[in-house]
Amino acid sequence: MTLWLAIVLVALVSIGFKAAGPVLLGDRTLPPRVAAVIALLAPALLAGLVLTDVTGPDWSGLDWTLCAGLAAIAVTYALRVPALVAILCGVVVTAVLRFLG
C-alpha cells in the first residue's frame, strides 16, 4: 500500500509541476536568458543519463561496447545522417560487438 501511495503522490506532484508553468506564466513569453537555460537543460540531463549508464554502478564498470556504439552514433550523426538512423547504427555496432565478444 505504501508503494502505491508513493506512486500516486509522485504522479500528483509531477502533474502539479507541469501545470504550474502555464498557470503562472499564462501567455507571457520568457526572457531570452531563461529560455536559453531551459533549452540547455534537456541535453545536459541526457548527457548525465548516458554517462551514468555507460560507466555502470558506482562508476566502476565501463562498458567498452557501449562506448563503441556511442562513437558510431557520434560519427554517423556528424556525417549528417538522420538521428534515428545514427541511433540504429550505434545499436547495431553495440550488438555486433557484444555478439562477437
Backbone bond lengths (Angstrom), bond angles and torsions (degrees), N, CA, C in turn:
res aa  C-N    CA-C-N  psi(-1)  N-CA   C-N-CA  omega(-1)  CA-C   N-CA-C  phi
1 M - - - 1.459 - - 1.520 111.28 -
2 T 1.327 116.64 -38.11 1.461 120.30 -179.39 1.527 111.21 -63.97
3 L 1.335 116.18 -37.88 1.461 119.82 179.19 1.525 110.69 -62.60
4 W 1.325 117.29 -45.49 1.463 119.85 -179.20 1.519 111.36 -67.13
5 L 1.303 116.58 -34.64 1.466 119.77 176.22 1.525 110.19 -64.12
6 A 1.322 116.57 -41.90 1.469 120.58 177.71 1.522 111.18 -64.08
7 I 1.327 117.31 -41.04 1.466 121.08 179.79 1.524 110.43 -63.67
8 V 1.314 117.22 -44.89 1.463 120.78 179.33 1.525 110.39 -64.80
9 L 1.323 116.86 -41.09 1.462 120.46 179.60 1.528 111.60 -63.62
10 V 1.328 117.25 -43.79 1.462 120.79 178.24 1.537 110.34 -64.32
11 A 1.319 117.39 -39.40 1.464 120.60 178.24 1.523 110.91 -63.70
12 L 1.325 117.20 -42.89 1.466 120.11 179.63 1.526 111.77 -66.34
13 V 1.313 117.05 -39.88 1.474 119.99 177.54 1.526 109.98 -65.07
14 S 1.331 116.96 -40.64 1.467 120.51 178.20 1.526 111.21 -62.18
15 I 1.313 116.31 -45.30 1.462 120.11 177.70 1.524 110.69 -62.39
16 G 1.314 116.42 -39.34 1.462 120.48 178.36 1.516 112.54 -62.47
17 F 1.334 116.66 -43.45 1.464 119.89 178.04 1.524 111.38 -64.46
18 K 1.326 116.37 -41.20 1.461 119.59 -179.88 1.523 111.91 -66.87
19 A 1.310 116.90 -33.19 1.457 120.25 179.93 1.521 112.21 -80.96
20 A 1.324 117.91 -22.29 1.462 121.37 -176.40 1.530 112.09 -64.18
21 G 1.321 117.51 -36.89 1.460 120.04 -178.91 1.513 113.36 -60.33
22 P 1.326 117.96 -58.52 1.469 118.90 178.85 1.529 113.42 -62.26
23 V 1.328 116.85 -34.85 1.465 119.12 -179.28 1.519 110.63 -67.47
24 L 1.322 117.10 -44.13 1.468 120.53 -176.85 1.523 113.01 -78.17
25 L 1.336 117.10 -35.55 1.466 119.76 -175.62 1.525 113.02 -91.73
26 G 1.310 117.17 -32.59 1.460 119.07 -177.05 1.518 110.87 64.48
27 D 1.316 116.92 -130.01 1.462 121.39 -179.69 1.527 112.93 -97.22
28 R 1.321 117.30 4.84 1.467 119.96 179.70 1.519 110.96 -69.94
29 T 1.316 116.23 148.02 1.462 120.62 177.05 1.521 109.12 -92.38
30 L 1.299 115.48 151.38 1.457 120.98 178.92 1.520 110.31 -78.07
31 P 1.323 117.21 151.75 1.466 119.21 173.28 1.535 109.88 -62.20
32 P 1.319 117.42 151.30 1.476 120.12 -176.21 1.532 113.54 -57.49
33 R 1.324 117.83 -37.35 1.470 119.12 -179.42 1.523 111.19 -66.74
34 V 1.307 117.52 -40.41 1.463 121.00 179.24 1.525 109.95 -67.32
35 A 1.314 117.17 -41.73 1.462 120.62 178.03 1.526 111.15 -62.60
36 A 1.335 117.15 -37.26 1.466 120.69 178.67 1.527 111.09 -66.46
37 V 1.327 116.68 -40.72 1.468 120.07 179.03 1.528 110.04 -65.37
38 I 1.308 117.30 -43.55 1.461 120.99 179.91 1.530 110.53 -63.90
39 A 1.334 116.74 -37.91 1.459 119.95 179.38 1.527 111.80 -66.32
40 L 1.331 117.98 -27.72 1.463 120.96 -179.36 1.522 113.36 -88.73
41 L 1.323 118.69 -9.05 1.461 120.68 -178.35 1.529 112.13 -67.84
42 A 1.313 118.61 -43.37 1.460 121.21 -176.91 1.533 112.24 -62.66
43 P 1.347 119.77 -47.53 1.471 117.94 177.87 1.531 112.66 -64.16
44 A 1.325 117.23 -35.01 1.472 119.46 179.26 1.526 110.72 -67.25
45 L 1.319 117.51 -42.72 1.460 120.28 177.74 1.527 111.22 -65.49
46 L 1.329 117.64 -40.00 1.452 120.96 178.39 1.527 110.57 -63.61
47 A 1.325 117.41 -42.87 1.463 120.35 178.08 1.525 111.16 -61.51
48 G 1.323 116.86 -40.40 1.464 119.82 177.89 1.514 112.36 -64.80
49 L 1.335 117.16 -40.91 1.460 120.43 178.03 1.521 111.75 -64.83
50 V 1.325 116.71 -42.18 1.465 120.55 179.21 1.524 109.77 -64.92
51 L 1.320 117.41 -43.48 1.461 120.75 -178.90 1.516 111.81 -62.30
52 T 1.325 117.85 -45.22 1.459 119.40 -179.89 1.520 111.65 -70.25
53 D 1.330 118.48 -28.00 1.457 120.53 176.82 1.526 110.87 -73.15
54 V 1.314 117.32 -39.76 1.466 120.99 -178.04 1.523 111.19 -71.17
55 T 1.312 117.86 -39.38 1.463 119.98 -175.54 1.514 113.23 -80.89
56 G 1.310 118.33 -16.35 1.452 121.14 175.33 1.512 113.17 83.94
57 P 1.341 115.82 -176.49 1.465 119.69 -178.87 1.528 110.93 -67.24
58 D 1.302 115.97 139.62 1.470 123.11 179.78 1.532 113.11 57.66
59 W 1.316 117.23 23.49 1.463 123.20 177.81 1.529 111.61 55.46
60 S 1.334 116.98 35.07 1.457 119.09 -174.48 1.529 113.83 -115.16
61 G 1.307 119.02 -18.62 1.457 120.11 -173.43 1.506 113.12 -114.78
62 L 1.311 117.54 78.80 1.461 121.07 179.44 1.522 108.93 -70.95
63 D 1.322 116.93 122.63 1.458 122.42 -179.00 1.526 108.62 -96.05
64 W 1.319 116.04 109.01 1.464 119.65 -174.77 1.524 112.18 -69.03
65 T 1.335 117.71 -25.64 1.468 118.73 178.50 1.528 110.83 -69.60
66 L 1.338 116.20 -36.58 1.468 118.70 175.30 1.529 111.15 -66.63
67 C 1.327 116.29 -37.51 1.473 119.35 177.62 1.526 110.45 -62.46
68 A 1.326 116.84 -41.38 1.465 120.25 178.67 1.529 110.44 -66.08
69 G 1.328 117.22 -39.07 1.465 120.48 177.51 1.517 111.82 -64.82
70 L 1.337 116.33 -42.36 1.468 119.53 177.29 1.521 111.52 -65.06
71 A 1.332 116.74 -37.23 1.463 119.85 176.60 1.528 110.83 -64.49
72 A 1.335 116.79 -39.20 1.465 120.21 177.70 1.524 110.62 -64.07
73 I 1.324 116.48 -40.18 1.467 119.65 176.89 1.521 110.61 -62.61
74 A 1.329 116.56 -44.90 1.464 120.39 -178.65 1.526 111.40 -62.75
75 V 1.323 116.67 -42.49 1.466 119.90 -178.48 1.527 110.89 -67.95
76 T 1.320 117.21 -46.52 1.466 118.89 -178.88 1.525 111.65 -67.36
77 Y 1.320 117.07 -35.21 1.469 119.29 177.90 1.523 110.64 -69.56
78 A 1.345 117.01 -35.73 1.466 120.50 177.05 1.526 111.40 -66.47
79 L 1.316 115.98 -25.94 1.470 120.28 177.27 1.523 112.32 -84.67
80 R 1.334 116.75 13.38 1.464 124.96 175.74 1.524 113.42 67.45
81 V 1.339 115.26 30.19 1.463 120.55 172.66 1.526 106.77 -78.26
82 P 1.333 119.25 144.39 1.465 119.83 177.19 1.532 111.60 -56.14
83 A 1.334 116.02 150.04 1.461 121.48 -172.57 1.534 111.95 -59.03
84 L 1.318 117.76 -43.27 1.457 120.19 -178.46 1.526 111.72 -63.59
85 V 1.321 117.16 -39.27 1.463 121.20 178.03 1.526 110.08 -68.55
86 A 1.327 117.73 -38.03 1.463 121.08 177.71 1.523 110.85 -63.45
87 I 1.321 116.75 -42.81 1.467 120.53 178.55 1.523 110.22 -65.18
88 L 1.318 117.32 -42.22 1.458 121.05 177.25 1.528 110.97 -60.49
89 C 1.304 116.89 -39.44 1.464 121.28 177.32 1.539 110.34 -62.65
90 G 1.316 116.91 -43.21 1.463 120.33 177.78 1.514 112.49 -63.87
91 V 1.315 117.07 -38.37 1.473 121.11 177.81 1.520 109.95 -65.11
92 V 1.320 116.69 -43.29 1.465 120.35 -179.90 1.523 110.60 -64.70
93 V 1.324 118.13 -43.76 1.464 121.33 179.03 1.528 110.35 -61.22
94 T 1.317 117.07 -45.36 1.461 120.69 179.46 1.522 110.92 -63.27
95 A 1.323 117.54 -44.26 1.468 121.07 -179.18 1.526 111.37 -64.42
96 V 1.320 117.20 -42.62 1.467 120.20 179.90 1.529 110.41 -64.90
97 L 1.317 117.35 -43.46 1.461 119.33 179.71 1.525 111.82 -65.44
98 R 1.328 117.92 -36.94 1.463 120.61 177.58 1.539 110.01 -69.14
99 F 1.335 117.74 -35.60 1.455 121.40 178.88 1.523 110.81 -67.30
100 L 1.338 116.07 -42.22 1.466 120.22 -178.31 1.529 112.38 -76.56
101 G 1.328 116.95 -29.18 1.462 119.83 -175.18 1.469 110.60 -94.25
